């Protein structure tokens, strides 16, 4: 596990199946080769899974993460801290899918290059963190 703690960190998992946790601050998390779990935590983080079946963690009160390489066929979005798919709203802004909380409008993530019509509950899973 790579842990960024505070500040604007750059975490690179390189090869292998890694867990990257940004902590507070505007971090950049790069999974690299392998099946990685990327958790930005607080801050406006940039997440790049790399190759493999990656999980990008979403949670409330964590600010918005920019996910640059989400792959509909292999990656998934992890829901934590009691968050469920039914609580989410998906919107399109240009070539970016935006995931927000329905009841508050809080933006959780932006998925670069993704059409919301291709996203379903199948791309989401509960993660125990």
N, C-alpha and C positions, 0 to 999 in steps of 0.2 A: 504494500500500500504506500502510495506517495501522498503526503499531506502538506498542503501549502501554508496552513495557519493564517497569518495576517499579511496584508500587503498584496501587491500586484505580482503574483507568482506565475512562472512558466513551468509546468510539469509535463515531462515527456516520458511516457511508459516504454518507449522503444519496442522491443520484441517481447512476447509473452502475454499472458492473460493478467491484466493489471487492474487495480482499483485506484483511481485518482480522485482526491478530495481537495478542492480548492481552498476551503475555509473562507474567511472574510477577505474582501478586496476584489478587484476586477482581474480575474485570473485567466490564463490560457492553459487549457488541458488538452494534451495530445496523446491519444491512446497508442498509436503506432500499430505494429503488427500484433494480432491476437484478438481475443474476445475480451473487451475491456468494459469496466463500469466507470463512468465519468460523472462525478457529483460536484457541481460548481459551488454549491452552498450560497452564501450571501455575496452580493456583488453582481455586476453585469459581466458575466464570464463568456469566454469563447471556447467552444468545445469541438474538438476534431477527433472522431473515433479512429480513423485510419481503417485498415483492412480488418476483416473479422466481423463477428456478430457482437456489436457493441450495444450497451445500454446507457442511455442518457437520462440521468435522474432529474425529476422535476419535483419541486416541493413549494408549498406556500411560504410567503414572507421571505423569499430568497432573492428577489429582483429577477430580471429577465436574462436568460442565457441565449446566446446566438450559437446555433448548431450548424456547422458549415457543411457537414458531409453525411447527413442522415440518409440511409439507404433503406427504402421501403421493403425490399426483399429480404434483408438480413438483420437490420438494426431494430431496436425497440426503445420505447420511452418508459422509464421506470417511475412509478407513482409511489411516493412515500409520505409518512406523517399523516396517514388517514385520507389522503387524496384519492379520489376515484374518477374514472372516466366520465361518469354522469355529471360531475361538477365542472366539466370543461366546455369551453366554447372554442371552435376553430374558425378562424377568419383568414382571408387571403389579402395580401397587400403586395401587388406586383408579383414577383416570383417567389415570395416568401409566405410560408404558412405561419400563422400566429396562434399560439395556444394561450388562452386566458381562463381565469376563473369566472364562471357565469355570474355568481352572486355579487362579486366586488369589481370585476373588470381587471383585476390584477393580471398583468402579463407575466407568464411563466417562461415562455421560450419562443424563439423565432427559428424556423427551420428553413434555411437558405435553399432555394431551388426546388421546393416541394409544393405540389398542388394539393390543396386540402381535400379535393375529391378522391384522392388516393389513400387518405388516412382513415382508418376505422379503429374500433376498439381492439382489433387484432394486433395493432402495433404497440399496445400498452400492456404493462404488467406491474403488479404490486412488488415493490422491493422492500425488504425488512431493514430499514435503517432508522 
